[in-house]
Structure formats: C-alpha cells, structure tokens
Amino acid sequence: MSNNNFTSLVSVLHVSDIDEAVEWYAKWLGRKPDVTPDEGIAEWQLAENAWIQVSVAPDPSLVGKSFVVCGVHNIEAQRAICQDAGVTASETQDLGFIRLAQVRDPAGNTVMFVQEM
C-alpha cells in the first residue's frame, strides 16, 4: 500500500555561517532566497513543492553532513550554470540509467544533480 499523503519536500542543509551559505547558494541558483522564515534560515523553491533550506545547525556536529539530490533536465546545462557562477561541479558520471555531478557548499554539504536517462 503506497502513502500518497505527501505534499512537499524540504531538504535541510546545516551550516555554521548563514551569510556565507546564502551567498553561495544564491550564486548558482541565480537569486536570493525565496523565503527567510526566521533568523538563520533561508529557503529556495526549486520546483513545485520542492525546496532547499539552509539553516544554522542547532548542533555544530551537524554542519557539513547534509546531502541532497536534485533532479535536473540536463546535467551539462546544470554544470555550466554552476561554472558560470564560479561554483565548481565534479565531472559528470554516466551510470547508464542516470548521469550525475555534484558540488559541495562552503560548510561541506553535498548537492548532487541527477539527470535520468
């Protein structure tokens, strides 16, 4: 039995420096946060009901340990967007059924971009 009660997804990436994180994410997302619901929190909407949130970690041991996977239409276009923003993306890996590349934010969190084949 499947659960179709879900309506949205927010991926939380823990950081220690919110200003540095907001600047870094805004570079490759091409805009300032869509929402800053509270001090130390910034959110960008990536698709309908899909969000990335950067948040000052409640516990310093959480900083840099987050991982988020973002589905994209075109992996090479996403790599170019990152490159143009001064954000270095890994080389594209082709696994046959998906192609992927990733970046790390200044806190060490991983953002992976995946294109389904």
N, C-alpha and C positions, 0 to 999 in steps of 0.2 A: 504494500500500500504506500503510495507516494504522498508526501506532505506538500501541498500546493498553497500553504498558508503564508508563505514568504512574500514580501512586497518590495524589499530593497536590500542592498548590501553596502555596508560601510567598512572599508579596510582601515584600521588604525595603525599608524606608523609612529612609534615612540622616538622622541628626540629630546635633546637636552637644551638646545638653543632654538627657540621658535622663530626668531627673526631670520636666522641663517637658513632654516628649513623652508620658510615661506619664500624667501628669495630664490632658493634653489629650485623648488617645485614650480614657482611662477615662471622661471626661465623656460623650461621645456614644455610646460602646459600652455604657455603663451598668454597667461592672465593672472591677475591677483586672485586670492581665494574668493569663491562664490559666497561663502558664509564664514564668519568668525563668531561662533555661538557663545564663546566665553574666552576669557584671558588664557593664553597658552594653547589655543585650539584654532586650527584653520582647516577648511574643507573645500574641495573642488569636486564638482559633479562631472564625471567622465562620460556617462551615458544615462539614459533614463533609469532612475533608481539605483545608480551605481556611483559611489563616492570614495574618494581618498581623503582621509583625515590625518593631519599631522598634529601631534599632541605632546606637550611636555610630559615626560614619563613620570608617573607617580612614584616610581622606584627606579633609581639610577641603573640598577642591574638590567632593566628592560630596554635601555637605549641601544639602538642599532641591531636589534634581534628580530625585527619585523620583516615579513616577506609578503609581497602582494603580486598577483599575476593579473595583468591587464590584457584582455583580448583586443587585437587590432586587426584592421582590414588588410594592412600592408606593412610588413615588418621593416622593409627597406625604407619606406617613407617615414616610419617612426624613428628609425636610426638617424635619418637625415635631419629630422626635426630636432632631435637631441643634439646632434653635431652642430647644427646652426645656432643652437642656444648655448654652446660651449660645454655641453654635458656629454662625456664620453660613454658610449654604449659598447658592450662587448661585440665581438664578431658574431654574425648570425650563425646559429647552429641549425642544421637541417636534419630533423629526425624522421623525415619521410611523411609522417602524418601531421606534424607541426613544424614551424620554423620559429626560433626564439632568439632573443637578445635581452641583455639586462644592464641595468645601471645600479649604482649604489649612491644613496644620498650622503650628505656630509656626516650624518650620525652613524652610517654603516648599514642602514636598512636596504634591502634589495627590492627593486621594482623590476619585474620580468615582463617583457612584452611577448605575446604569443599570437602567431597567425596560424589558424587551422588551414590545412591543405585539402 
